[in-house]
Amino acid sequence: MNTCLRGILAAGAAAAVVLTSGGAADAAGYPRYKAPKIFGTTFQPDPKHDFTKGIHSRRNGILRGWITGVRGGTAEYVPIRWTKGSHTPGNFVAPREGHVGAYASPVAKNVVFLSAYGCKATMSNLTVSRKTGLGAKSCSRAALIKRHGTNPHPSLITVHKGRIVKVQEIYTP
């Protein structure tokens, strides 16, 4: 009797977790994708993407890129690469003007946004991991849209099932 009661309680708890997680499971329930080199010097290819069908979502995975604009909850983004400078350490660049290589995906309602500069608009606090050089401060979806919708920031953008589920900023001094 005691074992049966434990089984019923465990099943009820599992059902409660499934019912309450809802959308959170969508963003957190994606596989671990292999991250690109943070300071990679080539644009990441997407050989199966058909750019002739208009701007649409990139395949599942992580893109080193930046968001160029956000309209109605859908973000447009492009790949970026690192170029070494002759007088400076270097900087990130996007493909040349007129290059067909942009993507657009809806931003998930429960997107994970890890900022390297804090959650405020002033970007005055450094919240970067010293080990990786990537953002470590979890901020809201609204902060992501406000910051990245107006000014591109280098980031690792994770796409799963056609939606942006994670954006992790890359710190550049």
N, C-alpha and C positions, 0 to 999 in steps of 0.2 A: 504494500500500500504506500509506504513512504517513497519507494523508488518510482512508482507510478505518478505520485504527486510532483516529484522533482521533474519528471519528464514533461508533464503538463505545464509546469511553471517555466521550464526552459523553452518550450515551444511558444508559449505566450510572449516571453521576453524577445525571442527571435522575431516573432511577427511584429511586435511593437517597434523594434529597430528598423525593420523593413518599411513599415508604414511611416515612421517619423523621418527617416533619412531622405526619402523622396528625391528631390533635385540634388541634394548633396552627394548622393551616390553617383549621379551622372558626371559631375566634375571630378570627384575623387576616385571614381571607379574606372579609370582608364589604365592601360598597361604602362609600364615604365618604358619609355622610348629612349633610344640612345641619343645623348646630347651631342651636338656638333662641337668642334673646337671653338672655344669662346672667341679667340682672336684668329680665326681661320682667314686665310688670304684669298680664298676663292668663294664664289657664290655657290650656295648649295643647289645642286641640280634637282629637278623634279621631272624625270624623263617621261612619266606616264600622264603628266598634266597636259590637257589640250587647251592651249591659250586661244585657239580660234573660236571657242565656244563662249567667249566673253569672260569677264572677271568672276571667278568663283573660288570656292574653298580649296586650300592645299590638302594634299593627302595627310593621313594620320602621321604624327611625328612632331619633332621639334625643329623649328626654323630659327636660325640666327637672323634677325631682321628688325625692322621698326615699323610701327603703325603710322601710316601717313594721314589718316583721317578716320573719324567715326561718325556715322550718320544712322540715326534710328536704331542704335544697338548693334549695327554691323560695322566691323572694322576693316579697313583696307590696309594691307601691309605688303612690304617688299623685302626681298633678301638683302643682306648687307655683307660686306667683307672688310677686313682690316687692311689698311695700306700703311706701310711704314713711311714716316716722314724723314726728310733730310736734316731738318733743324728741330724737329719735335719727335716724340716717340711714335706718333702716327694718329690715325683717326679712322672711323668707319665711313664707308661710302656705299651708296646705293647704285644700282645699274644706271647707266647713262640715260639721259632724257630720250624718250621715244622707245625705249626697250620694253618689249612685251614680256612682263614677268611679274605683274602684280596679282595679288590674291584678295579675296574678300570673304569673311566669315562672320557669323553672328558671335557676339561675346556672350558666353554662358552667364546666366543669372548669378551663379555661384562661382564665378571665375576666381582662381587663386592669383592674386597680384602681389608679388614680392618686390618691394621697392628698395632701391639702393640709396634713396635720398629722403626717406621719410614720407609720410602721408599727406603733409600740408602742401599747399600750392607753392610756397616759397622755396621748397626743396633745400632747406638749410641744415637739416640733420643727415649725417651720413649713417646709413643703416645697412652697411655692406658687410658681407662675410670676408674676413681677412684671409681665409683659406682659398676661397674660390674667386673673389672679386665680383660676386653676384649679389643681388638684392636679398635681404634677409627679413625685412619688415613686412608683415602681412597687412595690406591695406584693402580698402573697399573697392567694389566695382566702379562706384562713382568717381573715386580718386583716379583710377586707371583711365577712365574715359575722359575725365577733365584734363589730365596731364598728357596723355598720348594722343588725344584727339586734336590737339592744337600744335604740339611740338614733338617731332620724332625723337625717341630715346632708344639707343641700342638695347635689345632685349632678346631673350630666348622665348619664343612664342610656341606654345604647345597646342596643337590642333588634334581633336579627337571627334570622330563622327561629324565632321564639317563645322564644328564649333571651337572657338578659342576657349580652352579650359584653364590655361595657366600662362601668365606673363611674368618673367623674372628679368628685371633690369640688369644690364651689365654696367658696372662702374667704369667710367672713364674720367680721369682727372682733367 
